[in-house]
Amino acid sequence: MSSLRQGLSVAVCTLLASGAPPAARAAVTPWEVDTSYLSYQEANDRVTVSKTLANLTRSSDTGAVTVGLVHDTMSGASPTGAIRSSDSVATYTSASGSSGFSAGNGGDYSLSTFDDTRIQAGLDIERELSRRTTLSYGGAVSNESDYESMGVNVGLARETGDRLTTFESGLAFTTDTIYRSASGDTPEPMSNMQQQRPYSEGKRNTVDALLGVSRVLNRQTVAQLNLSVGVSRGYHSDPYKIISAADDDDRILANFHDSRPDARLRTSLYGKLVHQLQNSEHSLHLSYRLYQDDWAIQSHTADLRYRHQLGKRHYLEPHVRLYRQSKAEFYQRKLAVDEGLNPIMPDDGFASADYRLDAMTSSTLGLKYGLKVTPDIDLRLRAEFLDQNFSTAEYSRNSALILQSSVKVRF
């Protein structure tokens, strides 16, 4: 899902990762290459993701141009939302296998295996319109076996005369195409899996807008506040997700395809505070995000990082993130049945057992190590552990290990 980039742009404060403005960067090192490799591995042989990315930036006296490339490989087993009925696994091979789900010996559809690759390319341009005003714009395209995305964005940042406050605004548009990889279609929402009728590929358009302000409060502290709003219309269902109709003992009568509203309104308020400790180079990075949408999902995210300088060349950065969300109004673990064992279908036609729409809490603990190998080469190593707990989802617990290595070279 595409969204507007968030980031501080107060160039006068060294606490922020954005660093110097383009003109200052160009005066020293006009070229910069930032490469990274990330490994994401869920427990119990669930989802595995390998991500490789590279950004090449050319800075000049009046701006900067960045070309970005991303390559993802994704594989493993993901919960479909269906109730477990045996230890077998349903299979769906995205890239080169046969189409559709196939149940194991017990007819269990609760997990589906997948294997896919995603490639993304992006271009971002930053131009200084004046000494206090910066225009940025760009676009990106992404492709995988069952998902295509194209997006454009534009942003404007303006500093006040004293260079202590920066006002930012941004607008982004994204268009997505969703379909099942082998068949190129989507299933009829809320259709019985045994009697399904294929629809054409799904289309979705999204517009995101952002207003923000950053302020240098004093020599040690910088604050940021962003308000963002997003509206999307079109296909929001997941062609691979299922919801079971079952009795009180979880005996399955039928499995139905996921069905969600064709529009979504999202709002979020984001605040960040960066404070350098007195008489030291250590700093605290604290942020909070409040999110609300018209699917009745509300979430809270608190994030804390402490950057501890081990010397002039290297640092350690412990990281803690806490997250909590409520469930979507149409989320159900299963569809109930009446006395005649007939599924009770939702009046509005919307129902999903996707665990990502359930009420949940998650916590992330991590540690990053940074080393300035030379004045123009930076090395970063990161390890994090993610733990998720879901309220009523069929698979109520998930955990993952995240490892990342990054190298930035300026020349």
Number of C-alpha atoms within 10 A of each C-alpha: 7 17 19 21 10 12 15 21 25 29 19 14 21 14 21 17 12 13 16 16 21 22 18 17 20 20 11 12 15 18 18 20 18 18 19 18 18 19 17 18 21 19 12 11 11 18 19 18 18 18 18 18 18 19 18 18 20 20 24 20 15 17 21 22 19 18 17 18 18 18 17 18 16 15 19 18 21 19 26 27 28 29 26 22 15 13 12 16 23 22 21 23 18 21 16 11 13 14 16 16 17 15 16 14 11 13 15 20 27 26 27 22 19 17 19 18 18 17 17 18 18 18 18 18 18 22 20 20 14 10 11 14 16 21 19 18 18 18 17 19 18 18 17 18 18 21 16 18 20 19 20 20 21 19 20 19 21 22 21 12 10 7 15 17 21 22 20 22 19 21 20 22 21 21 20 21 17 24 22 22 22 17 14 16 18 22 25 20 22 21 17 17 16 9 9 14 13 14 13 14 18 21 16 17 18 21 21 21 20 22 18 21 21 23 22 18 13 11 12 17 18 24 20 22 19 20 17 21 20 20 16 19 16 17 21 18 23 21 23 20 23 30 29 29 24 24 18 8 6 14 13 20 15 16 23 25 27 27 26 20 16 13 16 16 16 17 18 18 17 17 18 20 18 20 20 19 12 10 7 9 16 18 20 17 20 18 18 18 18 16 17 18 17 13 18 13 17 19 19 16 18 17 17 18 19 20 20 17 17 14 9 9 13 16 18 19 20 17 19 17 18 17 17 17 22 17 21 20 15 19 22 22 22 26 23 19 17 10 7 6 13 15 19 12 14 12 7 10 13 19 28 31 28 24 24 16 20 25 20 21 18 18 18 19 15 18 18 20 19 21 18 16 13 10 9 13 16 18 19 18 18 19 18 18 18 19 16 16 18 21 16 17 24 19 19 13 15 15 17 19 17 18 19 18 18 18 19 18 18 18 12
